[in-house]
Amino acid sequence: PSEGPNAFLPSKLYDYLLVDRPILALTPTAGATRDFLKAAGGICARPDDPKEVYRVLKEMLARRKKGEPPGPLPAREFIEQQDISKIAPRLCAVLKEAAGS
């Protein structure tokens, strides 16, 4: 992983939200991906920390063995906020403000 926060947000994350299954991401501690997934209710572990990855996977498997979902499902409210019909007007407002109109 690169040093410092990462502003990159893979578009596939939106697809993952719609599957309505727990999401586990191996992502640095600072950055857009982690922020996005934490807001969505996802599970994150640092890719450079094998012990953390092991711990998270072990917890997920233990939940599964109990008949529970391996992790939280993405938050429905968060998913609804990501709808293009809601994002586009917000982006338009930001662009208008930046343009001074």
C-alpha positions in Angstrom: 0.0 0.0 0.0 1.1 3.5 -0.6 2.0 5.9 2.2 -0.6 8.5 3.3 -4.3 8.7 2.6 -5.6 7.5 -0.7 -8.3 9.6 -2.5 -9.1 6.7 -5.0 -12.5 5.1 -4.6 -13.0 2.1 -6.8 -16.3 2.2 -8.6 -16.9 -1.5 -8.0 -17.7 -0.6 -4.4 -21.0 0.7 -5.5 -21.7 -2.7 -7.1 -20.7 -4.5 -3.9 -23.2 -2.4 -1.9 -26.1 -3.6 -4.1 -25.3 -7.3 -3.6 -26.5 -6.8 0.0 -23.8 -9.0 1.6 -21.2 -8.1 4.2 -18.2 -6.3 2.6 -14.6 -7.0 3.8 -12.0 -4.7 2.4 -8.2 -4.8 2.8 -7.5 -1.1 2.7 -5.1 1.3 4.4 -6.2 3.0 7.6 -6.7 6.4 5.9 -8.4 7.1 2.6 -11.6 7.3 0.6 -12.2 3.5 0.4 -12.0 3.0 4.1 -14.1 6.1 4.9 -16.7 5.0 2.3 -16.9 1.4 3.6 -17.0 2.4 7.3 -19.9 4.7 6.5 -21.6 1.8 4.7 -21.1 -0.6 7.5 -18.3 -2.5 5.9 -15.4 -4.3 7.6 -11.9 -3.1 7.0 -8.5 -4.5 7.7 -5.0 -3.2 6.8 -3.4 -5.2 4.0 0.0 -4.8 5.6 -1.0 -6.4 8.9 -1.5 -10.1 8.5 -2.5 -10.5 12.1 -5.3 -8.0 11.7 -6.5 -9.8 8.5 -6.4 -13.1 10.3 -8.3 -11.7 13.3 -11.1 -10.2 11.1 -11.4 -13.4 9.0 -11.5 -15.6 12.2 -14.3 -13.4 13.6 -16.3 -13.6 10.4 -15.9 -17.4 10.2 -17.0 -17.7 13.9 -20.1 -15.7 13.2 -20.9 -17.9 10.2 -20.4 -21.1 12.3 -23.0 -19.7 14.7 -25.5 -19.3 11.8 -25.1 -15.6 11.8 -24.1 -13.4 8.8 -20.3 -13.1 8.8 -20.6 -9.3 9.2 -23.0 -6.4 9.0 -25.0 -5.9 5.8 -24.4 -2.5 4.1 -26.6 0.2 5.7 -29.7 0.6 3.6 -29.8 4.4 4.3 -26.2 4.8 3.0 -27.0 2.8 -0.1 -30.0 5.0 -0.8 -27.8 8.2 -0.4 -25.5 6.9 -3.1 -28.3 6.8 -5.8 -27.3 8.9 -8.8 -30.6 10.9 -8.6 -29.4 12.1 -5.2 -25.7 12.5 -6.0 -26.1 14.4 -9.2 -27.9 17.5 -7.8 -25.4 17.7 -4.9 -22.5 17.6 -7.4 -24.3 20.2 -9.6 -24.6 22.5 -6.6 -21.0 22.1 -5.6 -19.9 22.9 -9.2 -22.1 26.0 -9.4 -20.7 27.2 -6.1 -17.2 26.6 -7.3 -17.9 28.5 -10.5 -19.3 31.4 -8.6 -22.8 31.2 -10.1 
